[in-house]
Amino acid sequence: MVQNKIIPKVLAIDDSELIHRLLEARLQGEDLELHSATSSEEGLQKARALKPELILLDISMEGMNGFELLDKLKEDTGTQNIAVIFISGTDEPMDKVRGLDMGAIDFITKPFDAFELKARVRSALRNQYLMRMLEQRAQLDGLTGLWNRTYFDNRLTQEVSEAKRHQRALTLVLCDIDRFKRLNDQFGHPFGDRVLKHVSQIFSGGRTSDIVCRYGGEEFGLIFPSTNIERGCEVAERLRVAIEAAKWSGNPDLVVTASFGVCDMECLEGDLTPEAMLKLADKMLYKAKQSGRNCVKCAKKKKDEI
Protein backbone atom coordinates (compact mmCIF):
# COMPACT_ATOMS: atom_id res chain seq x y z
CA MET A 1 0.00 0.00 0.00
CA VAL A 2 1.35 3.43 -0.94
CA GLN A 3 1.49 5.78 2.04
CA ASN A 4 0.42 9.39 1.70
CA LYS A 5 3.36 11.74 1.45
CA ILE A 6 3.76 14.07 4.41
CA ILE A 7 3.97 17.69 3.24
CA PRO A 8 6.15 19.83 5.55
CA LYS A 9 4.45 22.83 7.16
CA VAL A 10 6.05 26.28 7.16
CA LEU A 11 4.67 29.08 9.35
CA ALA A 12 5.42 32.69 8.40
CA ILE A 13 5.07 35.18 11.29
CA ASP A 14 5.17 38.80 10.14
CA ASP A 15 2.91 41.79 10.80
CA SER A 16 3.06 42.88 7.15
CA GLU A 17 0.39 41.48 4.80
CA LEU A 18 2.66 42.45 1.91
CA ILE A 19 5.42 40.16 3.18
CA HIS A 20 2.95 37.27 3.43
CA ARG A 21 1.82 37.80 -0.16
CA LEU A 22 5.45 38.03 -1.25
CA LEU A 23 6.38 34.82 0.58
CA GLU A 24 3.40 33.04 -0.93
CA ALA A 25 4.46 34.13 -4.42
CA ARG A 26 8.15 33.32 -3.88
CA LEU A 27 7.48 29.87 -2.41
CA GLN A 28 4.81 28.91 -4.90
CA GLY A 29 5.58 25.52 -6.41
CA GLU A 30 7.69 24.41 -3.46
CA ASP A 31 6.80 21.12 -1.79
CA LEU A 32 5.45 22.66 1.42
CA GLU A 33 2.29 23.89 3.15
CA LEU A 34 2.54 27.60 3.95
CA HIS A 35 0.66 29.08 6.93
CA SER A 36 0.68 32.70 8.10
CA ALA A 37 0.28 34.74 11.27
CA THR A 38 0.26 38.54 11.43
CA SER A 39 1.26 38.95 15.10
CA SER A 40 3.57 37.26 17.57
CA GLU A 41 0.64 36.17 19.74
CA GLU A 42 -1.14 34.56 16.79
CA GLY A 43 2.14 33.04 15.65
CA LEU A 44 2.76 31.45 19.05
CA GLN A 45 -0.72 29.92 19.08
CA LYS A 46 -0.34 28.56 15.55
CA ALA A 47 3.14 27.20 16.28
CA ARG A 48 1.74 25.22 19.21
CA ALA A 49 -1.25 23.95 17.23
CA LEU A 50 0.40 23.23 13.87
CA LYS A 51 3.83 22.03 15.04
CA PRO A 52 5.41 23.23 11.74
CA GLU A 53 8.79 22.01 10.57
CA LEU A 54 9.95 25.59 9.97
CA ILE A 55 9.05 29.11 11.12
CA LEU A 56 9.96 32.23 9.11
CA LEU A 57 10.03 34.86 11.84
CA ASP A 58 10.16 38.63 11.49
CA ILE A 59 12.32 40.40 14.06
CA SER A 60 10.56 43.79 14.20
CA MET A 61 6.91 43.40 15.18
CA GLU A 62 4.67 45.46 17.44
CA GLY A 63 4.22 44.08 20.92
CA MET A 64 6.32 40.95 21.29
CA ASN A 65 9.26 41.14 18.88
CA GLY A 66 10.86 38.20 17.10
CA PHE A 67 13.58 37.68 19.70
CA GLU A 68 11.03 37.56 22.52
CA LEU A 69 8.86 35.14 20.56
CA LEU A 70 11.84 32.88 19.86
CA ASP A 71 12.49 32.80 23.61
CA LYS A 72 8.96 31.56 24.22
CA LEU A 73 9.24 28.97 21.45
CA LYS A 74 12.45 27.59 22.95
CA GLU A 75 10.94 27.47 26.46
CA ASP A 76 8.02 25.29 25.30
CA THR A 77 8.83 21.58 24.94
CA GLY A 78 6.19 21.35 22.20
CA THR A 79 7.85 23.98 19.99
CA GLN A 80 11.51 24.10 21.05
CA ASN A 81 12.68 21.84 18.22
CA ILE A 82 10.99 23.78 15.41
CA ALA A 83 13.58 25.30 13.05
CA VAL A 84 13.44 29.12 12.93
CA ILE A 85 14.77 31.40 10.18
CA PHE A 86 14.76 35.10 11.05
CA ILE A 87 13.67 37.53 8.34
CA SER A 88 14.55 41.19 8.82
CA GLY A 89 14.46 44.50 7.00
CA THR A 90 17.96 45.36 8.24
CA ASP A 91 21.31 43.66 7.83
CA GLU A 92 22.62 44.36 11.33
CA PRO A 93 25.43 41.91 12.21
CA MET A 94 24.52 41.99 15.91
CA ASP A 95 20.92 40.98 15.12
CA LYS A 96 22.26 37.96 13.25
CA VAL A 97 24.62 37.06 16.10
CA ARG A 98 21.87 37.42 18.70
CA GLY A 99 19.39 35.39 16.66
CA LEU A 100 21.84 32.56 15.98
CA ASP A 101 22.95 32.48 19.62
CA MET A 102 19.31 32.16 20.68
CA GLY A 103 18.79 29.12 18.48
CA ALA A 104 17.70 30.40 15.07
CA ILE A 105 19.26 28.38 12.24
CA ASP A 106 19.47 31.09 9.57
CA PHE A 107 18.89 34.76 8.77
CA ILE A 108 17.36 36.26 5.62
CA THR A 109 17.32 39.98 4.82
CA LYS A 110 14.33 41.68 3.15
CA PRO A 111 13.74 42.12 0.29
CA PHE A 112 14.80 38.51 -0.23
CA ASP A 113 15.94 37.02 -3.49
CA ALA A 114 13.53 34.31 -4.65
CA PHE A 115 16.22 31.74 -5.42
CA GLU A 116 18.06 32.33 -2.15
CA LEU A 117 14.82 32.13 -0.15
CA LYS A 118 13.84 28.83 -1.74
CA ALA A 119 17.31 27.37 -1.25
CA ARG A 120 17.44 28.33 2.43
CA VAL A 121 13.93 27.01 3.09
CA ARG A 122 14.69 23.74 1.28
CA SER A 123 17.94 23.36 3.24
CA ALA A 124 16.17 23.97 6.56
CA LEU A 125 13.39 21.49 5.76
CA ARG A 126 15.90 18.89 4.62
CA ASN A 127 17.88 19.23 7.87
CA GLN A 128 14.69 19.00 9.93
CA TYR A 129 13.69 15.85 8.09
CA LEU A 130 17.06 14.24 8.77
CA MET A 131 16.97 15.27 12.43
CA ARG A 132 13.50 13.81 12.89
CA MET A 133 14.54 10.60 11.19
CA LEU A 134 17.43 10.28 13.64
CA GLU A 135 15.15 11.06 16.59
CA GLN A 136 12.63 8.51 15.38
CA ARG A 137 15.24 5.79 14.97
CA ALA A 138 16.43 6.46 18.50
CA GLN A 139 12.89 5.68 19.70
CA LEU A 140 12.55 2.36 17.86
CA ASP A 141 13.14 -1.03 19.39
CA GLY A 142 15.92 -2.75 17.45
CA LEU A 143 14.47 -6.28 17.63
CA THR A 144 10.76 -5.75 16.94
CA GLY A 145 10.72 -2.45 15.07
CA LEU A 146 8.08 -1.16 17.48
CA TRP A 147 8.33 2.10 19.39
CA ASN A 148 10.46 1.72 22.51
CA ARG A 149 9.87 2.61 26.18
CA THR A 150 11.09 6.19 25.76
CA TYR A 151 8.57 6.83 23.00
CA PHE A 152 5.84 5.07 24.99
CA ASP A 153 6.37 7.29 28.04
CA ASN A 154 6.36 10.49 25.99
CA ARG A 155 3.39 9.47 23.85
CA LEU A 156 1.27 8.36 26.80
CA THR A 157 1.86 11.73 28.47
CA GLN A 158 0.83 13.48 25.26
CA GLU A 159 -2.27 11.33 24.73
CA VAL A 160 -3.46 11.75 28.33
CA SER A 161 -3.10 15.52 27.97
CA GLU A 162 -5.03 15.52 24.67
CA ALA A 163 -7.75 13.27 26.08
CA LYS A 164 -8.28 15.59 29.05
CA ARG A 165 -8.22 18.72 26.90
CA HIS A 166 -10.72 17.44 24.33
CA GLN A 167 -12.69 15.23 26.75
CA ARG A 168 -12.25 12.13 24.64
CA ALA A 169 -11.72 8.49 25.52
CA LEU A 170 -8.31 6.88 25.92
CA THR A 171 -7.52 3.25 26.69
CA LEU A 172 -4.21 1.76 27.83
CA VAL A 173 -3.31 -1.93 27.51
CA LEU A 174 -0.33 -3.69 29.06
CA CYS A 175 0.47 -7.16 27.72
CA ASP A 176 2.94 -9.74 28.98
CA ILE A 177 3.87 -12.97 27.18
CA ASP A 178 3.18 -15.83 29.58
CA ARG A 179 6.10 -17.84 30.95
CA PHE A 180 8.51 -16.22 28.54
CA LYS A 181 11.58 -17.18 30.57
CA ARG A 182 10.54 -20.83 30.29
CA LEU A 183 10.31 -20.44 26.50
CA ASN A 184 13.83 -19.04 26.39
CA ASP A 185 15.17 -21.77 28.66
CA GLN A 186 13.46 -24.59 26.76
CA PHE A 187 13.86 -23.47 23.15
CA GLY A 188 16.70 -20.93 23.30
CA HIS A 189 16.88 -17.16 23.02
CA PRO A 190 16.67 -17.10 19.19
CA PHE A 191 13.26 -18.73 19.48
CA GLY A 192 12.30 -16.23 22.15
CA ASP A 193 13.21 -13.46 19.71
CA ARG A 194 10.97 -15.13 17.10
CA VAL A 195 8.09 -15.03 19.55
CA LEU A 196 8.64 -11.35 20.31
CA LYS A 197 8.78 -10.50 16.61
CA HIS A 198 5.65 -12.47 15.76
CA VAL A 199 3.65 -10.99 18.64
CA SER A 200 4.81 -7.55 17.48
CA GLN A 201 3.51 -8.31 13.98
CA ILE A 202 0.14 -9.33 15.40
CA PHE A 203 -0.10 -6.07 17.35
CA SER A 204 1.06 -3.98 14.38
CA GLY A 205 -1.62 -5.55 12.17
CA GLY A 206 -4.38 -3.92 14.19
CA ARG A 207 -6.02 -0.55 13.77
CA THR A 208 -3.96 2.23 12.23
CA SER A 209 -4.76 4.55 15.15
CA ASP A 210 -3.29 2.17 17.74
CA ILE A 211 0.12 3.03 19.22
CA VAL A 212 2.08 -0.16 19.85
CA CYS A 213 5.30 -0.15 21.89
CA ARG A 214 7.69 -2.66 23.38
CA TYR A 215 7.47 -1.69 27.02
CA GLY A 216 10.39 -3.86 28.09
CA GLY A 217 11.49 -7.47 27.85
CA GLU A 218 8.43 -9.54 26.98
CA GLU A 219 5.99 -6.77 27.91
CA PHE A 220 4.16 -4.49 25.48
CA GLY A 221 2.25 -1.25 25.91
CA LEU A 222 -0.64 -0.37 23.61
CA ILE A 223 -2.27 3.06 23.59
CA PHE A 224 -5.72 3.31 21.99
CA PRO A 225 -6.73 6.97 21.38
CA SER A 226 -10.46 7.78 21.18
CA THR A 227 -11.26 4.29 22.49
CA ASN A 228 -13.35 3.44 25.57
CA ILE A 229 -12.82 0.51 27.92
CA GLU A 230 -15.42 -1.70 26.22
CA ARG A 231 -13.84 -1.35 22.80
CA GLY A 232 -10.34 -1.59 24.25
CA CYS A 233 -11.16 -4.91 25.92
CA GLU A 234 -12.61 -6.26 22.67
CA VAL A 235 -9.41 -5.39 20.81
CA ALA A 236 -7.25 -6.90 23.56
CA GLU A 237 -9.28 -10.13 23.48
CA ARG A 238 -8.90 -10.37 19.72
CA LEU A 239 -5.14 -9.96 20.07
CA ARG A 240 -5.02 -12.58 22.82
CA VAL A 241 -6.82 -15.09 20.61
CA ALA A 242 -4.50 -14.36 17.68
CA ILE A 243 -1.41 -14.99 19.83
CA GLU A 244 -2.83 -18.25 21.19
CA ALA A 245 -3.69 -19.44 17.67
CA ALA A 246 -0.21 -18.82 16.27
CA LYS A 247 1.64 -21.82 14.81
CA TRP A 248 5.36 -22.26 15.39
CA SER A 249 7.41 -24.07 12.77
CA GLY A 250 9.50 -26.82 14.31
CA ASN A 251 7.25 -26.85 17.38
CA PRO A 252 3.76 -27.74 16.06
CA ASP A 253 2.33 -28.57 19.49
CA LEU A 254 3.56 -25.40 21.19
CA VAL A 255 0.97 -22.83 22.30
CA VAL A 256 2.22 -19.39 23.29
CA THR A 257 -0.16 -17.21 25.29
CA ALA A 258 -0.24 -13.72 26.72
CA SER A 259 -2.02 -11.86 29.52
CA PHE A 260 -3.56 -8.40 29.21
CA GLY A 261 -4.45 -5.61 31.62
CA VAL A 262 -6.75 -2.85 30.34
CA CYS A 263 -7.97 0.47 31.70
CA ASP A 264 -9.26 3.78 30.37
CA MET A 265 -9.54 7.35 31.63
CA GLU A 266 -12.99 6.77 33.15
CA CYS A 267 -11.60 4.05 35.41
CA LEU A 268 -9.35 6.49 37.27
CA GLU A 269 -10.25 8.10 40.59
CA GLY A 270 -9.79 11.75 39.68
CA ASP A 271 -6.03 11.35 39.24
CA LEU A 272 -6.01 11.65 35.44
CA THR A 273 -2.28 11.18 34.91
CA PRO A 274 -0.12 8.82 32.84
CA GLU A 275 1.27 7.38 36.09
CA ALA A 276 -2.22 6.58 37.35
CA MET A 277 -3.14 4.88 34.07
CA LEU A 278 0.03 2.80 34.12
CA LYS A 279 -0.53 1.78 37.73
CA LEU A 280 -4.10 0.66 37.04
CA ALA A 281 -3.26 -1.19 33.81
CA ASP A 282 -0.39 -2.94 35.60
CA LYS A 283 -2.78 -3.89 38.41
CA MET A 284 -5.13 -5.46 35.85
CA LEU A 285 -2.22 -7.29 34.21
CA TYR A 286 -1.19 -8.72 37.59
CA LYS A 287 -4.81 -9.79 38.12
CA ALA A 288 -4.74 -11.59 34.76
CA LYS A 289 -1.56 -13.41 35.77
CA GLN A 290 -3.09 -14.38 39.12
CA SER A 291 -6.20 -15.65 37.33
CA GLY A 292 -4.27 -18.30 35.43
CA ARG A 293 -2.76 -16.24 32.59
CA ASN A 294 -3.94 -16.18 28.95
CA CYS A 295 -6.80 -13.80 29.69
CA VAL A 296 -7.83 -10.15 29.56
CA LYS A 297 -8.68 -8.28 32.76
CA CYS A 298 -10.36 -4.90 32.42
CA ALA A 299 -10.72 -2.21 35.04
CA LYS A 300 -14.20 -1.03 35.96
CA LYS A 301 -15.47 2.48 35.42
CA LYS A 302 -15.91 4.30 38.71
CA LYS A 303 -19.59 4.98 37.96
CA ASP A 304 -20.17 1.23 37.46
CA GLU A 305 -18.75 0.27 40.86
CA ILE A 306 -21.15 -0.32 43.70
Protein Blocks (a to p, Z undefined) as FASTA:
>chain_A
ZZdddddddddddfbfklmmmmmmmmgoiacdddddfbfklmmmmmmmnopabdcddfbd
ghjafklmmmmmmmpmklmmpccddddfbfcfklmmmmmmnopabdcdddddfklmmmmm
mmmmmmmmmmmmmmmmmmccfklopacfklmmmmmmmmmmmmmmnopacdddddddehkl
mmmmmnojklmmmmmmmmmmmmmmmcfkbccddfbhjbccdddehiafklmmmmmmmmmm
mmmmpccehilmbccddddddddfklpghiacfklmmmmmmmmmmmmmmnogaiacdddd
fklpZZ
